[in-house]
């Protein structure tokens, strides 16, 4: 269990954990990568580049999460890469049960 007193900031070293938590453990469909990326603060142009450069939604999801964890575009304005900002973005794209799970486990 994790009960932090301050929000845990995430970075690129957490990529495997974040992807495992969302896809393997919570079965978030990788196909939501674009919508999730926008809510996390990534620019439309960056997401279009990811779409052009990667064919599979699994690869696109990984690159989207990677850009988020690196704090690209306006990610910092959306709270930076953290479990809290991830939960907020998941709520916004109607993945409320996964958002609740993240909040209960990490916040």
Chimera marker file (.cmm) of the C-alpha trace (Angstrom):
<marker_set name="trace">
<marker id="1" x="0.000" y="0.000" z="0.000" r="1" g="1" b="0" radius="0.5"/>
<marker id="2" x="1.050" y="3.556" z="-0.587" r="1" g="1" b="0" radius="0.5"/>
<marker id="3" x="-0.133" y="6.466" z="1.486" r="1" g="1" b="0" radius="0.5"/>
<marker id="4" x="1.888" y="9.495" z="0.421" r="1" g="1" b="0" radius="0.5"/>
<marker id="5" x="1.568" y="12.780" z="2.241" r="1" g="1" b="0" radius="0.5"/>
<marker id="6" x="2.326" y="14.703" z="-0.942" r="1" g="1" b="0" radius="0.5"/>
<marker id="7" x="1.314" y="13.869" z="-4.507" r="1" g="1" b="0" radius="0.5"/>
<marker id="8" x="3.734" y="11.437" z="-6.078" r="1" g="1" b="0" radius="0.5"/>
<marker id="9" x="5.318" y="12.959" z="-9.144" r="1" g="1" b="0" radius="0.5"/>
<marker id="10" x="6.037" y="10.481" z="-11.879" r="1" g="1" b="0" radius="0.5"/>
<marker id="11" x="8.743" y="10.562" z="-14.524" r="1" g="1" b="0" radius="0.5"/>
<marker id="12" x="9.966" y="8.529" z="-17.476" r="1" g="1" b="0" radius="0.5"/>
<marker id="13" x="11.422" y="5.867" z="-15.149" r="1" g="1" b="0" radius="0.5"/>
<marker id="14" x="7.824" y="5.018" z="-14.186" r="1" g="1" b="0" radius="0.5"/>
<marker id="15" x="6.722" y="4.225" z="-17.756" r="1" g="1" b="0" radius="0.5"/>
<marker id="16" x="6.555" y="0.439" z="-17.333" r="1" g="1" b="0" radius="0.5"/>
<marker id="17" x="4.669" y="0.723" z="-14.015" r="1" g="1" b="0" radius="0.5"/>
<marker id="18" x="2.127" y="3.208" z="-15.383" r="1" g="1" b="0" radius="0.5"/>
<marker id="19" x="1.469" y="1.104" z="-18.495" r="1" g="1" b="0" radius="0.5"/>
<marker id="20" x="1.176" y="-2.107" z="-16.460" r="1" g="1" b="0" radius="0.5"/>
<marker id="21" x="-1.184" y="-0.451" z="-13.977" r="1" g="1" b="0" radius="0.5"/>
<marker id="22" x="-3.465" y="0.899" z="-16.695" r="1" g="1" b="0" radius="0.5"/>
<marker id="23" x="-3.470" y="-1.868" z="-19.293" r="1" g="1" b="0" radius="0.5"/>
<marker id="24" x="-2.541" y="-5.153" z="-17.620" r="1" g="1" b="0" radius="0.5"/>
<marker id="25" x="-4.060" y="-4.541" z="-14.203" r="1" g="1" b="0" radius="0.5"/>
<marker id="26" x="-7.028" y="-2.302" z="-15.084" r="1" g="1" b="0" radius="0.5"/>
<marker id="27" x="-7.620" y="-3.311" z="-18.720" r="1" g="1" b="0" radius="0.5"/>
<marker id="28" x="-7.713" y="0.233" z="-20.065" r="1" g="1" b="0" radius="0.5"/>
<marker id="29" x="-8.055" y="-0.123" z="-23.838" r="1" g="1" b="0" radius="0.5"/>
<marker id="30" x="-4.967" y="1.231" z="-25.613" r="1" g="1" b="0" radius="0.5"/>
<marker id="31" x="-7.292" y="2.732" z="-28.222" r="1" g="1" b="0" radius="0.5"/>
<marker id="32" x="-8.064" y="5.653" z="-25.846" r="1" g="1" b="0" radius="0.5"/>
<marker id="33" x="-4.474" y="6.926" z="-26.147" r="1" g="1" b="0" radius="0.5"/>
<marker id="34" x="-5.364" y="10.011" z="-28.236" r="1" g="1" b="0" radius="0.5"/>
<marker id="35" x="-8.214" y="11.213" z="-26.054" r="1" g="1" b="0" radius="0.5"/>
<marker id="36" x="-6.234" y="10.485" z="-22.883" r="1" g="1" b="0" radius="0.5"/>
<marker id="37" x="-3.182" y="12.286" z="-24.274" r="1" g="1" b="0" radius="0.5"/>
<marker id="38" x="-5.200" y="15.438" z="-24.950" r="1" g="1" b="0" radius="0.5"/>
<marker id="39" x="-6.575" y="15.415" z="-21.389" r="1" g="1" b="0" radius="0.5"/>
<marker id="40" x="-3.080" y="14.905" z="-19.965" r="1" g="1" b="0" radius="0.5"/>
<marker id="41" x="-1.886" y="18.072" z="-21.724" r="1" g="1" b="0" radius="0.5"/>
<marker id="42" x="-0.280" y="16.772" z="-24.894" r="1" g="1" b="0" radius="0.5"/>
<marker id="43" x="-0.797" y="18.886" z="-28.004" r="1" g="1" b="0" radius="0.5"/>
<marker id="44" x="-2.843" y="17.655" z="-30.929" r="1" g="1" b="0" radius="0.5"/>
<marker id="45" x="0.176" y="18.012" z="-33.262" r="1" g="1" b="0" radius="0.5"/>
<marker id="46" x="2.292" y="15.738" z="-31.057" r="1" g="1" b="0" radius="0.5"/>
<marker id="47" x="-0.487" y="13.142" z="-30.959" r="1" g="1" b="0" radius="0.5"/>
<marker id="48" x="-0.853" y="13.319" z="-34.749" r="1" g="1" b="0" radius="0.5"/>
<marker id="49" x="2.904" y="12.707" z="-35.053" r="1" g="1" b="0" radius="0.5"/>
<marker id="50" x="2.602" y="9.682" z="-32.762" r="1" g="1" b="0" radius="0.5"/>
<marker id="51" x="-0.265" y="8.407" z="-34.909" r="1" g="1" b="0" radius="0.5"/>
<marker id="52" x="1.816" y="8.856" z="-38.074" r="1" g="1" b="0" radius="0.5"/>
<marker id="53" x="4.948" y="7.247" z="-36.596" r="1" g="1" b="0" radius="0.5"/>
<marker id="54" x="3.401" y="4.220" z="-34.874" r="1" g="1" b="0" radius="0.5"/>
<marker id="55" x="0.931" y="1.775" z="-36.385" r="1" g="1" b="0" radius="0.5"/>
<marker id="56" x="-0.354" y="-0.193" z="-33.410" r="1" g="1" b="0" radius="0.5"/>
<marker id="57" x="-2.498" y="1.354" z="-30.671" r="1" g="1" b="0" radius="0.5"/>
<marker id="58" x="-0.258" y="-0.344" z="-28.067" r="1" g="1" b="0" radius="0.5"/>
<marker id="59" x="2.777" y="1.520" z="-29.454" r="1" g="1" b="0" radius="0.5"/>
<marker id="60" x="0.821" y="4.769" z="-29.686" r="1" g="1" b="0" radius="0.5"/>
<marker id="61" x="-0.346" y="4.374" z="-26.085" r="1" g="1" b="0" radius="0.5"/>
<marker id="62" x="3.248" y="3.770" z="-24.923" r="1" g="1" b="0" radius="0.5"/>
<marker id="63" x="4.561" y="6.831" z="-26.780" r="1" g="1" b="0" radius="0.5"/>
<marker id="64" x="1.696" y="8.958" z="-25.462" r="1" g="1" b="0" radius="0.5"/>
<marker id="65" x="2.455" y="7.917" z="-21.872" r="1" g="1" b="0" radius="0.5"/>
<marker id="66" x="6.162" y="8.463" z="-22.490" r="1" g="1" b="0" radius="0.5"/>
<marker id="67" x="5.586" y="12.050" z="-23.695" r="1" g="1" b="0" radius="0.5"/>
<marker id="68" x="3.352" y="12.673" z="-20.672" r="1" g="1" b="0" radius="0.5"/>
<marker id="69" x="5.937" y="11.321" z="-18.237" r="1" g="1" b="0" radius="0.5"/>
<marker id="70" x="8.602" y="13.535" z="-19.854" r="1" g="1" b="0" radius="0.5"/>
<marker id="71" x="6.361" y="16.559" z="-19.231" r="1" g="1" b="0" radius="0.5"/>
<marker id="72" x="6.013" y="17.498" z="-22.901" r="1" g="1" b="0" radius="0.5"/>
<marker id="73" x="3.731" y="20.266" z="-24.232" r="1" g="1" b="0" radius="0.5"/>
<marker id="74" x="1.416" y="21.644" z="-21.522" r="1" g="1" b="0" radius="0.5"/>
<marker id="75" x="1.567" y="18.616" z="-19.208" r="1" g="1" b="0" radius="0.5"/>
<marker id="76" x="2.970" y="20.788" z="-16.377" r="1" g="1" b="0" radius="0.5"/>
<marker id="77" x="-0.020" y="23.132" z="-16.662" r="1" g="1" b="0" radius="0.5"/>
<marker id="78" x="-2.277" y="20.117" z="-16.110" r="1" g="1" b="0" radius="0.5"/>
<marker id="79" x="-0.518" y="19.260" z="-12.843" r="1" g="1" b="0" radius="0.5"/>
<marker id="80" x="2.510" y="17.482" z="-14.274" r="1" g="1" b="0" radius="0.5"/>
<marker id="81" x="2.920" y="13.728" z="-14.495" r="1" g="1" b="0" radius="0.5"/>
<marker id="82" x="1.370" y="12.337" z="-11.310" r="1" g="1" b="0" radius="0.5"/>
<marker id="83" x="-1.162" y="9.717" z="-10.288" r="1" g="1" b="0" radius="0.5"/>
<marker id="84" x="-3.535" y="12.564" z="-9.412" r="1" g="1" b="0" radius="0.5"/>
<marker id="85" x="-3.422" y="14.204" z="-12.854" r="1" g="1" b="0" radius="0.5"/>
<marker id="86" x="-3.745" y="10.773" z="-14.471" r="1" g="1" b="0" radius="0.5"/>
<marker id="87" x="-6.867" y="10.020" z="-12.411" r="1" g="1" b="0" radius="0.5"/>
<marker id="88" x="-8.371" y="13.393" z="-13.379" r="1" g="1" b="0" radius="0.5"/>
<marker id="89" x="-7.730" y="12.723" z="-17.078" r="1" g="1" b="0" radius="0.5"/>
<marker id="90" x="-9.229" y="9.230" z="-16.788" r="1" g="1" b="0" radius="0.5"/>
<marker id="91" x="-12.360" y="10.722" z="-15.204" r="1" g="1" b="0" radius="0.5"/>
<marker id="92" x="-12.650" y="13.171" z="-18.088" r="1" g="1" b="0" radius="0.5"/>
<marker id="93" x="-12.605" y="10.401" z="-20.711" r="1" g="1" b="0" radius="0.5"/>
<marker id="94" x="-15.224" y="8.384" z="-18.786" r="1" g="1" b="0" radius="0.5"/>
<marker id="95" x="-12.857" y="5.791" z="-17.326" r="1" g="1" b="0" radius="0.5"/>
<marker id="96" x="-14.198" y="6.546" z="-13.852" r="1" g="1" b="0" radius="0.5"/>
<marker id="97" x="-13.685" y="3.103" z="-12.317" r="1" g="1" b="0" radius="0.5"/>
<marker id="98" x="-9.990" y="3.127" z="-13.261" r="1" g="1" b="0" radius="0.5"/>
<marker id="99" x="-9.675" y="6.707" z="-11.983" r="1" g="1" b="0" radius="0.5"/>
<marker id="100" x="-11.191" y="5.627" z="-8.648" r="1" g="1" b="0" radius="0.5"/>
<marker id="101" x="-8.843" y="2.647" z="-8.473" r="1" g="1" b="0" radius="0.5"/>
<marker id="102" x="-5.812" y="4.916" z="-9.055" r="1" g="1" b="0" radius="0.5"/>
<marker id="103" x="-7.003" y="7.351" z="-6.370" r="1" g="1" b="0" radius="0.5"/>
<marker id="104" x="-7.622" y="4.567" z="-3.847" r="1" g="1" b="0" radius="0.5"/>
<marker id="105" x="-4.250" y="2.945" z="-4.481" r="1" g="1" b="0" radius="0.5"/>
<marker id="106" x="-1.943" y="5.945" z="-4.852" r="1" g="1" b="0" radius="0.5"/>
<marker id="107" x="-3.599" y="9.040" z="-3.369" r="1" g="1" b="0" radius="0.5"/>
<link id1="1" id2="2" r="1" g="1" b="0" radius="0.2"/>
<link id1="2" id2="3" r="1" g="1" b="0" radius="0.2"/>
<link id1="3" id2="4" r="1" g="1" b="0" radius="0.2"/>
<link id1="4" id2="5" r="1" g="1" b="0" radius="0.2"/>
<link id1="5" id2="6" r="1" g="1" b="0" radius="0.2"/>
<link id1="6" id2="7" r="1" g="1" b="0" radius="0.2"/>
<link id1="7" id2="8" r="1" g="1" b="0" radius="0.2"/>
<link id1="8" id2="9" r="1" g="1" b="0" radius="0.2"/>
<link id1="9" id2="10" r="1" g="1" b="0" radius="0.2"/>
<link id1="10" id2="11" r="1" g="1" b="0" radius="0.2"/>
<link id1="11" id2="12" r="1" g="1" b="0" radius="0.2"/>
<link id1="12" id2="13" r="1" g="1" b="0" radius="0.2"/>
<link id1="13" id2="14" r="1" g="1" b="0" radius="0.2"/>
<link id1="14" id2="15" r="1" g="1" b="0" radius="0.2"/>
<link id1="15" id2="16" r="1" g="1" b="0" radius="0.2"/>
<link id1="16" id2="17" r="1" g="1" b="0" radius="0.2"/>
<link id1="17" id2="18" r="1" g="1" b="0" radius="0.2"/>
<link id1="18" id2="19" r="1" g="1" b="0" radius="0.2"/>
<link id1="19" id2="20" r="1" g="1" b="0" radius="0.2"/>
<link id1="20" id2="21" r="1" g="1" b="0" radius="0.2"/>
<link id1="21" id2="22" r="1" g="1" b="0" radius="0.2"/>
<link id1="22" id2="23" r="1" g="1" b="0" radius="0.2"/>
<link id1="23" id2="24" r="1" g="1" b="0" radius="0.2"/>
<link id1="24" id2="25" r="1" g="1" b="0" radius="0.2"/>
<link id1="25" id2="26" r="1" g="1" b="0" radius="0.2"/>
<link id1="26" id2="27" r="1" g="1" b="0" radius="0.2"/>
<link id1="27" id2="28" r="1" g="1" b="0" radius="0.2"/>
<link id1="28" id2="29" r="1" g="1" b="0" radius="0.2"/>
<link id1="29" id2="30" r="1" g="1" b="0" radius="0.2"/>
<link id1="30" id2="31" r="1" g="1" b="0" radius="0.2"/>
<link id1="31" id2="32" r="1" g="1" b="0" radius="0.2"/>
<link id1="32" id2="33" r="1" g="1" b="0" radius="0.2"/>
<link id1="33" id2="34" r="1" g="1" b="0" radius="0.2"/>
<link id1="34" id2="35" r="1" g="1" b="0" radius="0.2"/>
<link id1="35" id2="36" r="1" g="1" b="0" radius="0.2"/>
<link id1="36" id2="37" r="1" g="1" b="0" radius="0.2"/>
<link id1="37" id2="38" r="1" g="1" b="0" radius="0.2"/>
<link id1="38" id2="39" r="1" g="1" b="0" radius="0.2"/>
<link id1="39" id2="40" r="1" g="1" b="0" radius="0.2"/>
<link id1="40" id2="41" r="1" g="1" b="0" radius="0.2"/>
<link id1="41" id2="42" r="1" g="1" b="0" radius="0.2"/>
<link id1="42" id2="43" r="1" g="1" b="0" radius="0.2"/>
<link id1="43" id2="44" r="1" g="1" b="0" radius="0.2"/>
<link id1="44" id2="45" r="1" g="1" b="0" radius="0.2"/>
<link id1="45" id2="46" r="1" g="1" b="0" radius="0.2"/>
<link id1="46" id2="47" r="1" g="1" b="0" radius="0.2"/>
<link id1="47" id2="48" r="1" g="1" b="0" radius="0.2"/>
<link id1="48" id2="49" r="1" g="1" b="0" radius="0.2"/>
<link id1="49" id2="50" r="1" g="1" b="0" radius="0.2"/>
<link id1="50" id2="51" r="1" g="1" b="0" radius="0.2"/>
<link id1="51" id2="52" r="1" g="1" b="0" radius="0.2"/>
<link id1="52" id2="53" r="1" g="1" b="0" radius="0.2"/>
<link id1="53" id2="54" r="1" g="1" b="0" radius="0.2"/>
<link id1="54" id2="55" r="1" g="1" b="0" radius="0.2"/>
<link id1="55" id2="56" r="1" g="1" b="0" radius="0.2"/>
<link id1="56" id2="57" r="1" g="1" b="0" radius="0.2"/>
<link id1="57" id2="58" r="1" g="1" b="0" radius="0.2"/>
<link id1="58" id2="59" r="1" g="1" b="0" radius="0.2"/>
<link id1="59" id2="60" r="1" g="1" b="0" radius="0.2"/>
<link id1="60" id2="61" r="1" g="1" b="0" radius="0.2"/>
<link id1="61" id2="62" r="1" g="1" b="0" radius="0.2"/>
<link id1="62" id2="63" r="1" g="1" b="0" radius="0.2"/>
<link id1="63" id2="64" r="1" g="1" b="0" radius="0.2"/>
<link id1="64" id2="65" r="1" g="1" b="0" radius="0.2"/>
<link id1="65" id2="66" r="1" g="1" b="0" radius="0.2"/>
<link id1="66" id2="67" r="1" g="1" b="0" radius="0.2"/>
<link id1="67" id2="68" r="1" g="1" b="0" radius="0.2"/>
<link id1="68" id2="69" r="1" g="1" b="0" radius="0.2"/>
<link id1="69" id2="70" r="1" g="1" b="0" radius="0.2"/>
<link id1="70" id2="71" r="1" g="1" b="0" radius="0.2"/>
<link id1="71" id2="72" r="1" g="1" b="0" radius="0.2"/>
<link id1="72" id2="73" r="1" g="1" b="0" radius="0.2"/>
<link id1="73" id2="74" r="1" g="1" b="0" radius="0.2"/>
<link id1="74" id2="75" r="1" g="1" b="0" radius="0.2"/>
<link id1="75" id2="76" r="1" g="1" b="0" radius="0.2"/>
<link id1="76" id2="77" r="1" g="1" b="0" radius="0.2"/>
<link id1="77" id2="78" r="1" g="1" b="0" radius="0.2"/>
<link id1="78" id2="79" r="1" g="1" b="0" radius="0.2"/>
<link id1="79" id2="80" r="1" g="1" b="0" radius="0.2"/>
<link id1="80" id2="81" r="1" g="1" b="0" radius="0.2"/>
<link id1="81" id2="82" r="1" g="1" b="0" radius="0.2"/>
<link id1="82" id2="83" r="1" g="1" b="0" radius="0.2"/>
<link id1="83" id2="84" r="1" g="1" b="0" radius="0.2"/>
<link id1="84" id2="85" r="1" g="1" b="0" radius="0.2"/>
<link id1="85" id2="86" r="1" g="1" b="0" radius="0.2"/>
<link id1="86" id2="87" r="1" g="1" b="0" radius="0.2"/>
<link id1="87" id2="88" r="1" g="1" b="0" radius="0.2"/>
<link id1="88" id2="89" r="1" g="1" b="0" radius="0.2"/>
<link id1="89" id2="90" r="1" g="1" b="0" radius="0.2"/>
<link id1="90" id2="91" r="1" g="1" b="0" radius="0.2"/>
<link id1="91" id2="92" r="1" g="1" b="0" radius="0.2"/>
<link id1="92" id2="93" r="1" g="1" b="0" radius="0.2"/>
<link id1="93" id2="94" r="1" g="1" b="0" radius="0.2"/>
<link id1="94" id2="95" r="1" g="1" b="0" radius="0.2"/>
<link id1="95" id2="96" r="1" g="1" b="0" radius="0.2"/>
<link id1="96" id2="97" r="1" g="1" b="0" radius="0.2"/>
<link id1="97" id2="98" r="1" g="1" b="0" radius="0.2"/>
<link id1="98" id2="99" r="1" g="1" b="0" radius="0.2"/>
<link id1="99" id2="100" r="1" g="1" b="0" radius="0.2"/>
<link id1="100" id2="101" r="1" g="1" b="0" radius="0.2"/>
<link id1="101" id2="102" r="1" g="1" b="0" radius="0.2"/>
<link id1="102" id2="103" r="1" g="1" b="0" radius="0.2"/>
<link id1="103" id2="104" r="1" g="1" b="0" radius="0.2"/>
<link id1="104" id2="105" r="1" g="1" b="0" radius="0.2"/>
<link id1="105" id2="106" r="1" g="1" b="0" radius="0.2"/>
<link id1="106" id2="107" r="1" g="1" b="0" radius="0.2"/>
</marker_set>
